Amino acid sequence: MNAPKMNVLVLGWEYPPAVAGGLGAACQGLTRALSARGHRIHLALPDACRPYRASDEDRGEAEAIYLGTSDAGVHGEDPRSGGGF
């Protein structure tokens, strides 16, 4: 019996070739394994990763979604005040 195909969102702060630790390699391994089973993978990465193109995205195994970074609300500001985002 074939399992239904899923849309999977992988959240991380790094992804090869931009790595600072082991999270990027772990995300890449999961991305490749799930994609090989026919699942559709979306990588949610910070804007700081934008200069890098994930090799998995180039091969069609994943689609990168870059999230803007902001400290709005971190120091008690109301994010609706127009600052940050």
C-alpha positions as CSV (number, residue, x, y, z in Angstrom):
1,M,0.0,0.0,0.0
2,N,1.4,3.4,-0.9
3,A,1.3,6.2,1.7
4,P,-0.3,9.5,0.6
5,K,2.1,12.2,-0.5
6,M,2.6,15.1,1.8
7,N,3.6,18.8,1.6
8,V,6.3,19.2,4.2
9,L,7.6,22.5,5.7
10,V,11.2,22.3,7.1
11,L,12.1,25.2,9.3
12,G,15.8,26.0,9.9
13,W,18.3,28.7,10.3
14,E,20.9,27.1,8.0
15,Y,21.1,24.8,5.0
16,P,24.1,23.6,3.0
17,P,26.3,25.1,1.8
18,A,25.7,27.7,4.6
19,V,26.2,25.8,7.8
20,A,27.3,26.7,11.3
21,G,26.5,23.4,13.0
22,G,24.6,20.2,12.4
23,L,21.1,21.4,11.8
24,G,21.7,22.2,8.1
25,A,23.0,18.7,7.4
26,A,20.1,17.1,9.3
27,C,17.6,19.2,7.3
28,Q,19.3,18.3,4.1
29,G,19.1,14.6,4.9
30,L,15.4,14.8,5.8
31,T,14.7,16.8,2.6
32,R,16.4,14.3,0.3
33,A,14.9,11.3,2.0
34,L,11.3,12.7,1.9
35,S,11.7,14.0,-1.6
36,A,12.9,10.5,-2.8
37,R,9.6,9.1,-1.5
38,G,7.6,11.7,-3.6
39,H,6.8,14.3,-0.9
40,R,6.9,18.0,-1.7
41,I,9.4,19.8,0.5
42,H,9.5,23.6,1.3
43,L,12.5,25.0,3.2
44,A,11.8,28.0,5.4
45,L,15.1,29.8,5.8
46,P,16.2,33.3,7.1
47,D,17.0,36.0,4.6
48,A,20.7,35.6,5.6
49,C,20.7,32.3,3.6
50,R,19.4,34.0,0.4
51,P,22.8,34.3,-1.3
52,Y,23.1,30.6,-1.1
53,R,21.1,28.3,-3.4
54,A,20.3,25.0,-1.8
55,S,21.6,22.2,-4.0
56,D,18.3,20.3,-3.3
57,E,16.3,23.3,-4.7
58,D,18.5,23.3,-7.8
59,R,17.6,19.6,-8.4
60,G,13.9,20.2,-7.8
61,E,13.9,18.3,-4.4
62,A,12.9,21.4,-2.4
63,E,11.6,24.9,-2.7
64,A,13.2,27.6,-0.6
65,I,11.0,30.2,1.2
66,Y,13.1,33.0,2.6
67,L,11.7,34.7,5.8
68,G,12.6,38.3,6.6
69,T,14.3,38.9,10.0
70,S,13.2,41.5,12.4
71,D,13.4,42.2,16.1
72,A,10.0,43.8,16.2
73,G,8.3,42.9,19.5
74,V,11.5,41.6,21.0
75,H,11.9,44.7,23.3
76,G,8.3,45.2,24.0
77,E,7.4,47.2,20.9
78,D,4.0,46.6,19.4
79,P,4.7,45.0,16.0
80,R,1.6,46.8,14.6
81,S,3.2,50.1,15.2
82,G,5.0,50.0,11.8
83,G,8.5,49.2,13.1
84,G,10.3,46.1,12.1
85,F,8.3,44.2,9.5
